[in-house]
Structures are given as C-alpha cells and as structure tokens.
C-alpha cells in the first residue's frame, strides 16, 4: 500500500478512485446528519413542488393556447373586415348581388369572431390567467419551504472540503490554502520558478501544494496575443453589352458581378492557458519535450502499426545522429519510444535515469488508458522544473466555492457535491499522473531550503492577480473598454498583514472604419469596394486595491459582513471581494488606515 503510488494508473483504478468515492459519501452523509435536515420531509416537499410546478406549467400552456386563439380570431376578423370593405367597393361600382351576399357573410363572420373574443375568450383568459398566477405563487411558496428545509445543510458546506477530501484519499499529496510567499520563495529560490511580470497574461486561478515535499503549482492564465483579422467587403456591379443577331437586330445584355475585396488588420486575441509546474531536483540537467500522441484513441491493431512505422523513423534518427556526432539512442522499449518521443532530449544518461523500465511501463499505461484522459498532455522538462499542459485541463473547474452545491432539493445537493468533487479529483490526479509515473520523482526527497525570515510583501503576484480577477475585471477596466482585459498588479507597500497594490487594466476600445479597395471588374473598369473593419486602440486604467488575509472561511466572512460595524468599515474603502481567505478592497479613498481599521473591527491586536 505504501508504494501503490509508484504505479499511478493502477493506484487510481484499484485504490484511489473507490477510496475517494467512499470518503466523499462519508463526508456528505455526516454533513447531512449533523445539519439535522429531514430527508423524507424534503423529498415530500420537492415532490409537492414538482407537482405544483407541473400544474403551473399546464395552466400556462392553456393560457398560451387561449391567447394564441384570440390572436388568430382577431387576425381573421381583420381579414374579414378587409374583405367586406372590398365587397362594398364592388357593390358601389357594379351593384352585384353576389358582392352583397359576400359582404353579409363576411360581416357575419367578423361579428361572430368579435363576440367570441369578447364574450368567450376574454373572460376565459382572465380566469386561466388568475389560476396561473395562483399556481405560480403556490409553487413558489412550496419551493421556498424546500429552501428553508435545506438551509442548515447549504450553510454547512465549506470551500476547503475538496482539498480535505483529496488529502485524506492521497496523504502523500498536500494542497495549500493559497499560494503563499513561502511556497513561492521555495519554488523560485530552489528551482528557478519565474516571476509573474509579463504584461500579456494574468492569473485567473492558482493552486499550489506538494507531493512528498516536492512543490507544484497549477496556474490558469488569461493570455493576450496580437494577430491579424481579415475583413471582407463586397460590391455588386452591373453593366450592359450589346450584340447584333443574324437578322441585324441589336440586343442588350445586362451583366452583374459581385466584387470581393479584403483587408488584413491587427486584432487582439484572448485565450485561457492552464499549466502545472512541478519542481524536482532529479535529473537536474535534463531537458525534453513530449507532445500528445493520443495513443488512447488507437486499438491494438492501429497501435501496432503506428509502432512499426515509428521504429523506422527512430532508427533513421539514430543513424543521422551517429553521422552528425550527436548522442541519441533509442530506449529499447519500442512502444515507449514511439508514443512518448522526447527526441529533443539533451542528456541521454539522465533521461534513462528518469525513465526506468517501471517509469516507461507506467507512462505507456497512462497514455493508452481510458481511465483518465489518455495521452492528451504536453510534458516539458527544463532542468529542475517540469511543465504539464493537458487538453482536459481546459475543462477543469478550479473554483472550489461551496456555493456551487446549494439547492432546495437534497438529492440535487448530493448530485452537485459528488459530480464536482469527483471531476475535480480526477482532473487533478491525471494532471499529476505523468509526474507520478516517474518513480524517481517520488523517491527523490528535496534538500533542506533556507527560507527568508521576513518577506517584503505578504502575498505573491500570482495570488494578487487571482484576487483581482475573482473580483471582476469590470471594476478595473477603462470606461471605453470593448474587449477582455489583462489585469496586472504592482506591489506598492506592506502594512502589517495588508498589501497595497496598483492594478493596471490593459484592454482596447474599438473604432469602426470603412476602407475602399480598388478591384478590377468584368466591365473593364476599376471599382472601389467598401470593406468595413475594426480598429483596436489600447486603453489602460490604473486602480488601487488593498489585499488582506482575514482568517475567515467564505461563509464566516459572509456572516461577518452582516454585522453593522464591519460593514461600515468596509464601506469606507469602496467595493470589496472575499475569496480563499483574502479580502480585496478597491480603494475609493486613501488606504492609509486600512490595516488598523480592519484589525480593530475583527478584534485583533495591533
């Protein structure tokens, strides 16, 4: 059991998958029990709500049908009256008896429809509408009762539950409450982890922790790039040509042509990128890159064909390397060689040290299996830092807020809880799996690191950016912004447990243009074809925020915010947002007394 993680796919299938389900259900059952909610009573209330909702929807359908019939009769009445008016004109002009009969018939129809609308449909619609409103109120009241029944359970959830469940299931995996300065100092000082200073990306979510003492960070960024957009415009032209037929008659021929023109202009593009960065001192000089092979999509026959073809390419690479004096040798495990690749590796000895026969076996199983996500990952190693970027991580919801579970229906709460946590654990586990597949990474214990005694700031740039992005870009962008925004924070000063930060919001405003492009037409002339295009003009707005760790859970902060004194203190400084234990306040005034005010209101000693 102690070494089960050395074979990560086997560990997931035989141990962790079921263990996580058991831990999750046990936690959920205990939470339901301690909250005191009555499952049977809620089940009955929810069933009553569904029945009342069905009655409400049925009456709504009847109301829609009656209103539709009323509209149809009104339209038919108008048509009948128009026909009657035409009949009157015919009678005036011709005195036709048939027209008189038609007039009488149309008027009778119109009057009948009017009487049906006024005497039958109007009161019926009124009655059904009143019934519909009554049923809506009844259904809404029952739903409110169900919400009240679930209030104790909805209030019992916490945003740290997911972290606790994962750590209980896989004790070797530890997850931080937030990306602290101490963790950042360790990654940067020991492994060369980079600074968050690029203005073309901003951290949306950050997750950090360690596996047997070796640190990792999952960073989700909003990335800005500038590319080109091609705009098209059209112009329809016509011209006339003449010809003479065999009899000497001159004939005109009208031609038309749609001229198409295009212009290419710069345009900003935005995308999200999720990367796992892992530090380990094993094979410290080794660099390589693995790109997804999607071996999981191949059946045995296709996989064997791919291996045979790949082996030929690898042999040719060995021959070329020998002729050029380079050091490149196939690993011997043909399936691993073909599917994992990493042919750009720079150190054959350390590559073999890392990818032992067990590591190769683990990696092949991981890449071929459908238990996780197969080989959908990029694996890049640069010295002591390893980078994992997977296709499935784009769908990984990193926000563990407890509010996602809330419902008036106990069964729905359970489903919400199970669905999210199951998906979160699976995503995290298989994001880490390519690293866990290498036994040396787990066996290599990091050397002691000397931390700084005092840090010049309380919170990392990564955590600060996550905080302002969670707050919402709309609070920081330029008033004329018409695109997403990249938010970058600059540390200003530290005051106790508070950091003063400057937030720069980079975005664009747009201006519409029309450019005329000369195009030669079939009429032998040049025409100016209009091409509408959009100009993106950079705009920037700078704001100030204060960031402070409060020591409350999300729901504790919510309760604290209801206290008058606390609410008044926050109101002094402007809009605020709280998540992951950090309070982020957008300063509407000077923040000089911020730390002192917050300490006083939460009962801390200065």
N, C-alpha and C positions, 0 to 999 in steps of 0.2 A: 504493500500500500504506500510505503514511504517513497518508492521510486516510480509510482504509476505515472507521474507527470513527465517522466523521461520518454514516454510514448504517448504524445498528446491526443492523437485521434482515438486510440484505444481507451485512454483515460476518460475522454468525453463520452464515448459510447457505453462503457462499462461502469463508470463511476459517477462522473460529474453531472451528466445530463439528468439522471434519475435523482441524484442527491440534491440538485438544485430544485427540482420539482417538489421533493419532499420537504425541503427547508422552506420553500415558498408557501406551500399549502399549510405547513405547521404554523408559520408566522401569521398567515392570513386567518386561520382558524382561531388562533389565540387572540388576535386583534378583534375578531367578531365577538368572541366570548367575553373579553374584557370590556368591550364597548357596551355590552348589555342589550344589543338590538335583538328584537324578536323576529327571527327569520320567517316563521309561519305567518305572523301578522303582516309583515311586509309583503310576503308572497300574495296574500289575500288582497292587500291594498293595491298592489301593482296589477293584479288581475281585474280588480274593480275599475282601475284607471283604464286598462286596455278596453274593457267592455264599454265604459263611458266614452272613451275616445272613438270607438267604433260607431257608437250611436251618434256622436257629434259629426263624424265624417259622413255617415249615411244621411243625416239631415242636411249636411252641407251639399251633398250630391243632389238631393231632391230640390234644394233651393236653387242650385245652379241650373238644373233642368227646367224648373219653372221660369227662371229669368231668361233662359235661352228660348223657351216657347214664347214668352212675352215679346222678346226682340223679333222673333220670326213673324209673329202676328202683326206687329207694328210695321215691319217691312212690307208684308203682304198687303196691309191696309194702304200704305203709301202707294204701292204699285196699282192697287185697285182704284184709288182716287186719281192717279195719273191717267189710267185707262178711261175713267169716267170723264175726265177733262177733255181727253181726245175725242170721246164719243160726242160730247157737247159741241165741239167744233165741227164734227162731221154732220151733226143734226142741223146746225146753223147753215152750213154750206149746201147740204143736199136734202134735208128733211127726211132722211132714210128711216124707215120703220125699224129695220134691223139694228141701226145705231141706237134707236130709242130703247129697244129691248136690252141691248148690251149695257147701256147706261144704267137702266133699272137694276139689272143683275149685278153690276159692279158696285153700285151704291149699296145694294142689299148685303153684299159680301163685306164691304168696308164697315157698314154699321154693325154687322154681326161680330166682326173681329173686334171692333171697339168695345162692344158690350161685353164680350168675353174677357178682354183685357181689364176693363174697369170693374165689372161685376163679379167675375170669377177669379181671374189671376191675381189681381191686386190684393184682395183680402187673403187669398191663399198664400201668396208670397209673404205677406205681413205675418201670418200665423207661423209659417215654417221658419221665417227669419227669427221670430221670437223664440221658437223652440230651439233653433240652432244656437242662439246666444245663451239660452238656458243650459243646454247640454255642454256648451263650451265652459261655462262657469262651473258646472258640476264636475266636469273632467279636470279642470284646473285646480279645484279645491281638493279633489282626491289626490292629485299629483303633489300638491303642497303637503298634504298629510304624509305621503310617502317620503318626501324630502325630510320632513320633521322626524320620521322614524329612523332615517339613515344619518341624521345629524351627528350622533355620537361617533359612528364609525367613520364618516367622512372627515371628522375632526381629529381622528386618531392617527391618520397617516402622517408620515414624515418624509422629507426629501432624501434622507440618508438611508432609507430602507434598502434600496437597490445595492448600495455599497456594502451594507451589513450582510445581506444575503450572499453576495459573491465571496466576501472574505470568509464567511462561515463554510461555504462549499469548497473553496480552494484556499486553504490557510496560507499557502506559500505566496499568494497574491494579495498585496495590500494596496488600498486606494486612498489617496489623500482627500481631505475635506475640500481643499483648494490647492492651487499651485503656489506654494509658499516660497518666500525668498530663500529659505534654507535648501529646499529642493532645487531651485534654480541655480543657486551658488554651487551645489554639488555637481549638477549636470554641466554647468559652464566651466567650472574650475578643473574638474577631473576629466571630462570627456570632450570639451570644446564645443558645447552646445551654443548655438548662435544667439545673437541679440535680436530683439523684435523691433528693428528700426527701419524696415523697408516701407516706404510710403504707398506701395501698390498692393498691400494686403493688410487685413485687420482680423484679429482673433474674435471669432464668434462664440466658440466653446473651447474649454480647456479641461483636460482630465489628466491627472498625474498619479503616480504610485510607484511600486517596486515589485519585482519578482525575486525573492531570495536576496534582497539587498541591492539588486541591480535596477536602476531607475528607468522609468519610461514616462513619456508624455504623449497624449493624443491631442493634437491641435487642429481645430477646424477653422479655416480662414475664409474670409471673403476676399477674392483675388480680382484685381483690376488689371486689364490689359487694354492696349490700344491697337485696333486692327483697322481694316478697311471695309466699307459697305458700298456695294454697287447699286446705284439707283437707276431706274429705267423710266423713260418717258416715251410717249407715242404721239404721232400726229397723222391724221388721215388726210391725204391729198387726193384731189380728183382733177382730171384733165380730159380734154376731148380731142380725138383724132378723126380725120375724115378719109373716106375711101370712095372710089367710084366703081360701081358694079359693071357687069358686062353690057348692060343696056345704057350705060352713060349716066346713071343716077348717082348723085352724090349722097353718101350716107355718113351719119355722125356716129362715133363710137365713144361712149363715156367709160373712162378707166378710173379705178381707185386703187390706192396703195396705202398701207399703214407703215409709216416710217418709225423705226425704233432707234432710240439713242440712249446712251448710258453715261454716267459719270461715277467715278470712284472717289470717295471722300473718307477721311478718318472717322472712326466711331469707337467709343469705349465699350468694352465688354466686361461682364462680371460673372464670376463663377465661384462655387464653393470647392474647397480642397481640404480633405481630411488626411492627416499623416500621423502615424505612430513613430515616435523617435525613442530609441532604446539604447542605453549606454552599457557597454560591457567591454572589459579590458582584454578578453580572449582574442587572439589573432589580431593584435593592435595595428599591424601594418597592412592588413588585407583590405583591398577594395574590389568590389564587383557589382554587377547589376543583373538582376533577374527580371524578366518581363513575363506577363501572363501567357501561358500556353493553352489554357482552358482544356487541359487533359481530361477533366471530368466529363467533357461532352463526347469523348470517344468511347466506342465499345471496344472489346478486346481485339477484334479483327483490325479496326481502324488504328488503334493504338500500336499494334504490332507493325503495321505498315508504316506508320509515322516514325517508329524507332528504326526500322531498317533504312528508311530514307535519311534519317538524321545521322545515323552512324557513318554513312558515306561522306556526308558533309564534314563531320568531325575528323575523320581520317585525313581528308584533304587539308583541313586546318592544321593538323599535326605536321603534315608534310611541308606546308608553307612555312610554319613556324621554325621547323628544322633548317630549311633553306635560308631563312632570314636571321637565324641565330637567336630566335626568341625561345623562351621556356614555356611551352604549353603541352600538356599531356592529358589525355582523356582519363577519367576516373576509373574506368573498368566496368562500372555499372551502367550499361548502355541506356537503360530507361531513365536513370537519373541524369546522365549526360545530356540526353536529348531534350527532356522536358524542363529541367532546371536551368540548363545552359550556363549562364555566368561566364561566358567565354572571354569577357574583358578583364578577368581576374588578373591581378598583378603579382600574386605571390602563391606559387603552387604548393609550397610546403605548408603554409598557414591555411590554405584552402582545404587541404587534406586533413590537417589537424582539426579543423572545424567540422568538416563533413565526413565523419567516420561512417563505417558501414551502417550503424544504427541510425545516424542522422540522415543518411541517404534513404534508408528504408522508410523512416518517418516522413520525410519530405515527399516521397513518391506516393505514399498512402494518403497524405493530406491533399496532394494535387489531384489524385484520381477519385477521391471520395465525394459522395453527395451528402455526407453527414453535415458538413459545413457549407462552404461556398466554392470548393474546388480550387483550382489554380486561377483565381481572379486577382492575384496580388502582384504588385511590384515590390521587389526586395532589393534595396541598395545599401551596401555597406561602405562606409568611408572611415577607415581607421576604427576607432572605438565606438562610433555612432552607427546605428542601424536604422534605416528608414523603411517603413512598410506603408504602402498606399494600396488600398484594395477598391475594387469596384463596388463591393457590397457596403462599404463604409459610407457611401453617399446616402444610403437609406437608414443609417444608424441614427436614431434619435438619442442624442446625448443629454438632453434635458431630463433630469430625474424628478422634476417637481411633483409633489404629492397631489396637486390639484387635478392631474390627469385621471385619477381614479374616481373622482366624485360622480355620484349618480343617486337617483331616488330608488333605484332597483338594486337590491342586494346581489342578485345574480350578475347584473351588469357590472357592478363594482368588482366582483370576483374575476369576471372575464377581463375587465380592463387591467386589473392588477397582474393577472397571470400572463396576458398577452404582452404587455410592455416589458415586464421583468424577464420573461423567457427570451424575448427578442434581444434585449439589451445584453444578457449574459452570453447568448450565442454569438452576437456581433463582437463583443469584447474578446471572448475566448479565441475565436478564429482570426481575429486581428493579431492576437499574440501568438497564435499557433505556429507560424513559420519560425518564430524565435524559440518557442518551446520545443520544436522538433530537433533542435541542436543541443544534445546533452551537455556539451562543454559549457554552454552559456549558463546552465543551471548549476553546474559543478564549480564554476569559477566564482569565488567569493571576492567582492571588491575589497581593495586595501583601505585602510583607515584614511579618512579625509579630515583635514583640519579646517573647520568652518570659521568664518569671520565671527567675532564676538558681537559686533554691533553692525547692523546694516544701515546704509544711508537712507533707505526708504522701507516702508512696511510691505508694499505689495508690488509684485512683478508687473512689467508692462503687459504681459500676456493676460494676467488676471484683471488688470485695469481695463484693457480693451474689451475683454469678455463682459465686464460690468457695464460699460457704456453702451455696448451693442445690445445687451439684455435690456437696458433702459429704453432703448429705441432710437434709431438714427433721426427720427422726425424731431427730436428735441434739440438736435445739434446742427442740422443742415442749414445751408443758406436759404433764405426765403424763396429764391428763384430756382431752386434745385428741381430738376426733372428726371434725375437718374438715381440709382442706388448711390450710397456714399461710403467711402472708406474713412473710418474713424481711427485716428492715431492719437495716442496720449503722450504727453511730455510731463515728466516729473518736475514739480516746482519746489516743494519743500515738505518736510516732515514735521508734524506736531503731535507728539505722543503716539497714539495708535492711528492717527489720521494722516493721510497724504493729500496734499493739494496738487491737482493735476490740471493741465491745459489740454483741451480736446480740440483737435483740428479735424474738421469735416471736409473732405475733398469730394467734390461732385461736379456736375455740369448743368448749365442751363442750355436750352436749345433755341435756335433761330431757324425758321423755315425760309428756304431760298428756292428760286427757280433759275436754273441755268439753261441757256439756249445753245444747243449743239447743232452745227451745220451738218445736214445729211443730204446726199445727192439722191433725188427722186427719179422715178421712171419717166417723168415728164421732161427730163433733161435739165432740170433746174435744181438749185440748192435751196433747202428749206431749213428754217430754224426750228428745231424740235425742242419743246419745253421739257425739262427734266426737273421735277421737284426733288430737293434734297435737304437734309437736316444738318445744320452746323452745331457742333457741341463745344461750348465755351466753358472752360474750367472756372469754377467758383469755389470759394473757401470761406468757412466761418469758424471762428475760434471761440470756445466757451471755457468756463472753468468749473471744475467739479471737486468735491471732497469725497474721499473714499475712506471708510472706517469699518473695522471688524467690530460687530456688536455682541457676538456670543449667543445670539438667539437662533432658534430654528425658524424656518419660514413662518410657521403658524404662530409661534410665540411672538414674533415681530408683528404679525397681523393683529394679535390681541393687544400688544403694547401700543400699537398705533391708534387704538380706540380710546386710549387714555388722553384726557384733555391736555394735560401739561406736556406730555410727549408730543402730541400732535401739534401743539402751538410752537414748540421748539423747532420741529422740522419745518413748519410753515415759514419760519423766519428766513430760511435759507433757499426756499424755492421747491421745485419738483424733486421728488426722491424715488428711488427704486431699491428694493432689497432682494437679494438672492444669494444663496451659498454663504450666508453669514456676513455678507458685505453690504453696507449701506452706501449708496452712491447718490449724492445730492448735487443737483445742478444749481450753482450759486446764483441767486437773484440779488445777492448783496455780498458784502465783504465776508470772507470766511475766517477772519482772524480769531473769533471766539468760538468757532465750531467745536473743537475738541473739548473745551471747557464746558460749553453748554450741554453737549451730549453726555459727558461724564456726570454732570450734576443731575440730569434727568433720569439716568439709569442707575444712579446710586453708587457710582464708582468714586474712589478716592483719587484726587488729582495727583 
